Every structure is written in structure tokens, then in C-alpha cells.
Amino acid sequence: MKKIQGSYITGNVTILVKGNMPELFFQKCVKRGIPVWEIKKQGKMECSGKIRLHDIKDIKRIRRETNYKITFIEKSGTPFLFKRLTRRKEIVLGLLISIILIIFLSNIIWEVKITNVSKDIEKKIVKQLNNYGVHPGAWSLSLEPTSVIQQKLVKDIPELLWVGVDKKGTTYFLEGVEKSIVKEKEVHGPRNLVATKKGVIKNMYVSKGLSKVKVNDYVEPGDILVSGKIDSIGDSDKKKKEGKSKFVASEGEVIAETWYKTKVTVPLEANFELLTGEKEKKYSLKFGDFKIPIWGFGKSEFKNIHKELNENPIHFFKWTLPIHFVETTLSEKTYNKVKRTKEEAIKIGIKQAKSELLLRLQSDAKIISEKILQETTENGKVKLILYITVEEDITKAEPINQGD
């Protein structure tokens, strides 16, 4: 009879049957539905064969009905293997500790490699990674996914155009692409300072060059504010015609009052969620769709919960196991509904418009005043059109063509 599939997992036993025509005993077993395989004739009065472990009771029952003698000569299969191991607790304990230690070491970051960026950017990346907890010696299962780390780096380091984050085994690989910052070409040699925007001059600080405008003058884009062409005092008209003028690189600052028209919309009612700062963490092991909690049992006491899941696969050497370590962060949140009066909405709209405008201007620009040109209320929203006055430097260097 062929070997029974899976008999090693469930366990099997080799029996020796002694008596007159022992093969008849195995025939009785087969008639009773007990599988027997590898039947061998050991002698005239002896015959051996293999049976399943859980068929022993039935075999003993058949033996009592006959005059045959049965001896168990060999045991094999996982049940007997486990039984032998349990007798050697030191070996089992050592094996379990070794496996746990290997899994632990396989899920620690041993190295972080950063390529394709300058030394300065590399230092910034390392600093940010340390803030995220990504550094040699860190427990990788508690870290955020590589996609989240990638997004954070691009957001926190303005010089990065793109960065790729990849985890292979116990090493994090990062490859970055820096932004190509196109700087305005610096004008060398003789130059004028011209206006970039229309406005009214409020202050002037000229260290080199000849002022062409005065305070309270109105200027248009392209108007010369400070000239780099200086005629010597006392020179005759003849010398001026002969090109005896002096050319310098104009330097200075011209502060002008400029104007901007902007639109903003503010709702009279706003709904938003607010995190209280109270948190709970739960940890579990995930096998497919099945989870086994290992820390943080019971139901959360928070009424409203914001849940964040962080799943990391567990590694064994270079292999990724079909097991995930899941960290669940439960944050308490509250729902808030705000109703604003029309006056409050207008104040918020003005503040919002100013903030957005300052983001588009130079850092030294100052908002002087604002005026509401139009105000409407539609569908529970206040719409404003504002006229904002700003004081800012409007100069731009422009080279002088001395051949003209």
C-alpha cells in the first residue's frame, strides 16, 4: 500500500507483528479501514508495517481479537519530534532565544546611506532623519513608512526637489535631487537702478550713482531711479559730447508705496476637528487579516477618536515574513462648530489677505493700510475685495550700454 500523505505531520509508527501468517493481521487492518504501508516480511513468523499514530487504539483492539503479538519498533513524525524536544528544555529555550534575537537584530537599522546630494544637504537630511527617529540603532518597526518619511523630507528641506527613501534589510537608502535655484544674473560693471513696479517714492538711500527721482515722485516700471552715468561738475558741453562722463555701478535702496488688489472669502459658519493632545497606543501582530494584540488591551475611553495605523513587516535576515508589527495611535478629538458675525468674518478675511500677500512679497516689505472696495454676503459666506497699500523696495539693476 502506498505511503499516506501527511503521515509525518500527524505521526506514524512501525509495528512488528509476530505469529502464524502475520500478513493476515494486516489484511484485517485494511478490512477495518486502517491504512497500512511499507509492509515487509521479516521472517516466517514476523512481518512489519507502518500505521498512523491515531490508529494505534484500533490496532490494539484487533490484536485482542487474535493471537498475534505486536511490538512497536519505530516512531517518527512531528509529534514525537516535539516530545523529544520538550524533554530537552535547554535546547528549546536556546532555540527560541536565538530566533527572537535574530528577528530583533533583523529589524534594527544598521546603516543609513545618502547619495546624490551635496555635503550641506546631506547634513540637513541626517538632522531631519534623527528628528524622525531614523538613525543607526533605531527599531525599524516603530518608524513611519518610507513614503511618509519621503514626504516629510521634501517638506522640511526646501532645497530638495525630490528624495527617494528605500529600506532594504537593515539599511535605509536615500537618493535626493536638489532644486536648481536659478539666481537672477548679477549685473557687473556700470548699471542703473530701475523701478520694477509703479508706486510713489517714500524713502531713498543712494550710496553710488545719481538720483533721478525725488521723494513723492510717481514712477512706472522701467523708470530710472538711480543713474550710473555721472557727468563731472564744471565740464564743458564739448567734453560731455566727447563722452567724458563717468560710469559707476549704482547702489542704493528706493522704498516706494505700492498697491495690490486682492480677493478673499470667509464662511460665517465653520466646522473643524481639534485634537486634545491625549493619546493611547496599541500594538499588535498582523497575520493577513488576523490581528493578535500584544499591548494595549481593552476599549479606549475617548469618545471621539482619530486613529493612525503604522504597519511594518517583520524581517528574518534578508527575508520579509508574512507578519506585520502594527502600531495604532488613538488620539482624542473634539468637534467644534464656530459661528461668526459679519464683522468677525471681515476681520478674519483682512488678516488672511494680508498673510497671503506677505508670502508673495520680499521679507522687508510692510503693509501700511488696507481698504475694503467691495463687500458681499452670499450663501453664508462673506466675500471681500481689498485694496492694500505696501511699502517695499522696488529697485532692479540694469546694465548701462556705454556704446549708446
Secondary structure, DSSP 8 states (H G I E B T S, - for coil): ----TTHHHH-EEEEEEESSSTHHHHHHHHHTT---EEEEE-SSSEEEEEEEGGGHHHHHHHHHTSS-EEEEEEEESHHHHHHHHHH-HHHHHHHHHHHHHHHHHHTB--EEEEESS-HHHHHHHHHHHHHHT-STT-BGGGS--HHHHHHHHHHH-TTEEEEEEEEETTEEEEEEEE----------SSEEEEESS-EEEEEEEEEESEE---TT-EE-TT-EEEESEE--TT--HHHHHTT--EE-B-EEEEEEEEEEEEEEEEESEEEEEEEEEEEEEEEEEEETTEEEEEE--S----SSEEEEEEEEEEEETTEEEEEEEEEEEEEEEEEEEEE--HHHHHHHHHHHHHHHHHHHS-TT-EEEEEEEEEEEEETTEEEEEEEEEEEEE-EEEEE--TT-
